[in-house]
């Protein structure tokens, strides 16, 4: 394919102002869980989108709006690309940052080299700005090669509460040929970029044990009375302990060891295993050992296709400084359940409930505040082939993997809208959700260049027939 050289030259020429704008965006807080700066961030973004020639609307909750932006391509018969983005970020409470999390300072990060360090730099305000600047570059150099419909939400970190309703209510308006999210696909500079064909789903959970007919006290009481009175904290721990084995692998009745693995996935898994060095992965993750001594083939299969229940936090009784000897009357644990292809949200909830009931924990509540299924796209889909072609046009050979272990609501494209998706781009970043979250400065430039190449590649991979049928 031919690279969009005019757009790439524009990105090079305007790099200083694009970097400064990215830092300005990262300095605007947008912590959705706390409602901190979310609406202000949406308004800031809306102004930049309009300046880039978009038609912009706000939908969903006023405090956490969905920003919908639309552009027309230079050619009326160009294909339509749906783009997903998010502008909200995770909290930074009680994290030890080297520099303030919303200062967006540039310094030499031990992993990323010269990097912007800020909450959202990696996930996902950095990629959002890369996409905006690529659109600006095409608009300034002859027009976009594709029609774009960009949905940018402000609630991803709290479960995308309004997003499904938006997609279902606007299904006809959101017709397109494929979907895309720009995102880093290199772990470190020099690593091959990856193309991942799907993502796991996720279910947000809370387990609650309260005093009641099973035991416990109506009110908080002195801990010395624990010889008589049962504790909801122990009750919760005992219930949770039934959900996993000694290696912390799931043992929930009726939940299989793996999700749906296609025949076409097996070769991809073998290639993943061949590339995997468990010792290096442990070093990169900062762990001394994995749960067990599994071989690379098993580690690769688990990463893509094993379900997982993670405890995010447990709260019971007194958690302040010093000693406060009490017997609590309630205990809570928050968790997330990662669902590979083939898992259903309602089915997982039902099996968790039944599992606890069979073991006498009918009193332990299981609540959910969000959840969505996995999504996957065939390797032969034109949008996937366009991404592969873009990487190769830039002189790098990608690797293909079946399922990403983290979750993104791509099911809205595959299941609700019925279109294939792909995500990716050159560049490297890290520290998502943790302290000193970062994105490489050079990686950000590479992400913009590869995103521009992808838009050009997609326009050439896909053409519309008069009937509207998409062909490669």
N, C-alpha and C positions, 0 to 999 in steps of 0.2 A: 504494500500500500504506500501511497504518497503521504508524507507528513504535512500537516497544516503549517507550513513554514512562516507564513505571515503572522498567524496567531502566536506561534512560538517566539518569533522575534519581538512581538508586542509584549509578551510576558517578560522577556529578558530586559527590555527597555524600561518597563514600569515596575520592575521588581522592588526597588526601594519603597515606593508608595504602597505596594501590595503588602510588603512585610509590616510596614507601619500600621496599615489598616487592620491586619490580622492581630497585631498586638493590642490595638484599641478595642477590638471585639472581645479579646480574652480578658481585658481589664474590666469589662462590664459583667458583674456577677449575674448568674441565671440559675440559681439553685432551686430546682423545682420542688424538692421535698419541703423546703422552708418558705417557698414563695419569694425568695430574695432576688430581686432585680429581674424577674422573668419577663414581666410585661415591658419594662424599659428595654430589655434586650431585643424583644420582638419588634418594638418600634424603631430601634436603631437599625435592625436588619431590614425592616420594611423600607426605610428611606434609601438604603444602598441598593436594594433590588429595583426600586422605581428608577433610581439614577442609571441603572444598567439597562433600562428599557423594558422592564417587566410590567405586566398587568398584575396587581397584587391585591389579595383579599385576606381578611382575617376571619377564621372560623373557630368553633369550639369554645372553650371557656375564656372569658374576658381576661382572667388573671394569667392564664397559660395558653395563649392563642396558638392555633395552627396557622402558619403563614403559608399561603398558597400563591405561587408566582408562575406566570405563563409567558412564554416567548414564542413568536412565529419564526420559522426558518427563512433563509433567503429564498428557497425554492418551495413553492406550494405543495409539490408532490413528495417532499422529504418525509422520512418516517418520524414517528412521534416517540420520544423517550420520556418515560416517567422517572423522576428522580426523588429519592428519599433523603431527608436530612433531619437533624435534630440540633436545637440550640441550647437545650437545658443541660445542666451538669450535676454531678454528685456534690454532697456537702463536703466541707473540709474540717469539720469539728474534730478537735483532739488529735490532729495529725501534725507531725513534726516536719514542717517545711523548711528548707534551707533559705528560701526567699519567700515573701508574701505570695499566697496562691493566686491573687488577682493583680499582681504587679507585672506579669508577663515579661520578666527580665530575660535577657539572653546571656547565657554563660555556658562554660564547657561542662556538659553533663558526662559522667563517667561512661555511659552507654551510648549516648547520642552524639557526643562531640558538641560543637556549637549548636545550642538548642534554645528554643523558647520554653521556659518553665512556667506553667500556669495550669490551673484547673480548666479542663476542656481543650488543652492544646492537642492532646491525642484523641480524645473522645468527647465530642466530635466537632468542636468549633473550628479547629484547624482545617480539617477536610472541607467543612462547609465554606470557609472563605476561599479555599483553593478552587472550588467549583464556581463560586461567584466571579473570581478573577478570570477564569477560563471563559466564561460567558461574555464578560466584558471584552476580552481579547478578540473573540470572534465578531462581536458586534462592531468593534472598531476597525475590523479588517475585511469587511465584505459580507458579514452576516453569518448566522448560525447554520451549520450543516443539517441540523435536526430541529424539529419542533420540540419544545421542552415544557413539561408540566411538573413543577417542583413543589412537593409537599414537605414542609419543615415544621416539625412538632416541638412543643415545649414541655412534654410530659413523658419522654421516653424513660427517664430514670425513675419514674414512679408508676410505670406500667402502661403508658400510652392510652390513658383512660378514654380520651375522646376520639382516638384515631380510627378505630374500626367503624364507628358510626359515621365519621366523615367519608370514609371510602365507600361504605354501603349506600349512603345517601346520595353520593355524587358518582355512582358507578358509570353512568353514561358519559358524564363529562370527563371522566378519567380514562377514557379509552386511549389505548396506546399500543405500540408494537412490542415494547419491552420496558424493563425497569432497571435502574442503576443507582448504586450509592458509591461515591468516591471515598476510598479509605486506603490507608497504608497496607501494603502487602509484603514488606520486607522486614525481617526481624532486626537486621543490622545492615550497614552499608556493605555492598558486595554480595549479600544473600540473594538468591533468585526470588523474584516475586511469585506469589502463589495466586491461583484462581481456585476459589472454593465454590462448590456447586450447591451448597445448602447451609442452613444453620439449624441448630437445635431450637426447640421451643422452651418456654420457661413458665413456671407457675409460682407465684408468690404466696407463701404460707405463713400462718401463725398457729402455734400450738399453745393452748392455755389449760393449766390445771388450777382449779379453785377448790377451796374447802367446800364440803358438802356431805351427802349421805355416806360416801366412802370413807370420810375422815377429815381431819383438819379442823381448824378453829374458825369461827365466824369472824373474829377480829385478830389482829396481830397480838401475840402473847409472848411471855418470857420464854427464852429458849430452854430453860431447865425443865419445862413441862413437856419437852419432846420425848421423855420416857413414857408419857401417856398418850400424847397427841401426835398424829401423823403430820408430815409436812408436805404441802403441795409442791415444794421444790423437788423433794425426792420422788414424789409421784410423777412429776413431769420427766425427770431424768430416767426413771424406770420405763416409762412409756416410750421415750425416744430411743432407748437402748434396744428395744425390740425391732427397730426399723433397719438396723445395720448389723453386720457381723464384726468379728474382732479386727478385721482389716478395713472397717468402715465402708464395706460394699453393701448395697441394698439387699434386704431380705424381706421385703414387703410381699405378702401373699398375692400371687397372681401377676406381679410385675416381672416381665421377662428380663433376662440378663442383657439383651441387646434389642435395639429397635430393628426396623426393616432395612436389611442390607441387600442391595441389588447385586445381581451377577456382575454388572459393570463396575461396581464398587471394589470388587476383590483385587483387581489389578492396581487400582489407585492406592489401596491399603498396603499392598506389598511394596509399592514404590515408596510410600511414606515410611514404612519400617526400614527399608534399605537406607534411607537418608537419616534415620534417627540415631542419635548417640545419647543413651540415657544419662550417662555421666555429665555430658555437656548440658543437657536439659535441666538436670538437678542444679548445676552451677548457675545457669541462667535464672532459674526460679528462686535461688537462695535457699534450697532445702538440702538436708543431709541424706535423705533417702525418700523413695516413693513408698506407697502403702505396702507393696510387696515386691518380690523380685521378678516381676513379669518381664518377658522378653519384648523386644521392640514391636513384633507383630501384634502382640496382645495389647501393648500400650497404645498403638495406633488405632486398633479397633475400639478400645474403650473411649479414646478421645472423641471419636466421631459418632459412635453408635451406642455407648452405654448410658443409661439413665443415671442420674446422680442427685442425691439429697444433701444439700449443704446447710449447716446451721450458721446463720449470720450473727446471731446474738441471743443470749439468755439473760433474763432479768427476773430476780426474785429477792424480796427482802431488802436489807440495807446494803448499799453499794458505795457508800461514802468512805471518807478516811477514818481510820481508827476502828474500834470495835463497838458494835451495837448488837447485843445478844438477844435476838428476837426469833420467833418462829413465824414465818410469813403465812399469809392466808391466800396467796396467789403466786403463780409462777408462769412466765411467758417465754416462748422461744420463737424467733422469726427465722424463716428458712426460705430457700429457693430450690425448686425441683426442676432439673434440666431434662428435657424430653427430646429424645432422638426421633427421627421419622418413624411413623407407625403408632405413636402415642397420642392419646386424646385427653384433653384437660379434664373433662367430666369423669372419664374412666379412672384416671389417676386419683382424683379426689375420692371417688367411691371406694377404690381399693385401699387407700390409706385409712378411711373410716372403718371399713370392714375388718382390716387387719387389727386395729386397736380394739375394736369391739370384741373380737374373738379372744383377746387376751385379758379381758376384764377392764379395759380402760374406756368404758362408754362415757365416763364423765369428762375425759380430756377432749376439749373442743379443738376442731380443725377448721380454721377460717382461711379464706383466700381473698386477696384484694386485686389480683390481676393474673392473667395467664393467656398464652396463645401457643399454637402448635408449631412444630418444625416446618421448614419449607425447603424445597430442592428444585433444581433446574437441570435439564439434560445437558450433557457436554456438547451435543450437536446443535443446541439452540444458537441462532445467529448472534445473539447478544454476547454469548460466551465466546464464540469464535471471533467476534470483533475485539474482545478484550485480549485474547491470545495474539491476534494480529497486531494490535497496538504495541504490546510489549516487544514483539519481534521486530517491528519497524524501528523501535528505539534501540535495538541491538542487544536485547536481553532475552534469554530463554526462560519462560515461566515453568512452574510445576503445578500440577492439578491435584487437588485434594477433595474428598467427597463432602464432608460436613464440618463446619466450624462449631466448636463446642460452646461458644457464647451464643446469645440469643438476640435476634433483631426481628421485628414484625414483618418479615418478607412474605409471610402467608397472605398478607393483604393483597399482594400482587398475584401470587400463584393460585390461591384459593378463592379470593373474593373477586379479583379482576380478571383472572385467568391469563396472565402474561408471564413469560419467563423473566428472570432477573439475573444480574451479576453485580458483584461489588469488587472494588479493587483499585489499584493504582500503585505506582512506584512510591518510595519513601518509607521512612521508618520513624517510629514514635513508641512511647511506652509509659508505664506508670499509671495507667488508667484507673481511676477511683482511689488511688493512693497518694502519698505525699510526693512532691517534686515530679508531678506528671509533666511530660515533656514531648516536644516534637522537634526533630532535627531541622535546622534551618535549610540545609541542602535538601533534606528529604521533602520539605514543603515545596521547594522549587521543582523537585522531581515529580511530586504528586500532581502539580499543575501541568507539567509538560505531558505526562502520561494520560491525564484526563482529557487534554486537548486532542491527543492522538487517538484516544478511544472514541470521542465524538465523531471525528472524521472517519474512523474505521467503521463505526456502526452505520453511518450514513451510506457507506459503500457496500456493507454486508447485506443490508436489508433494503428492499425496494417495495413499493406498494403497487399491486395490480389494480386495475380499474374497479374490481369487486371489493377491494379492501383486504384481500388475502395477503398475508405476509409470506414472502418467499426469500430464500437465501440466494 
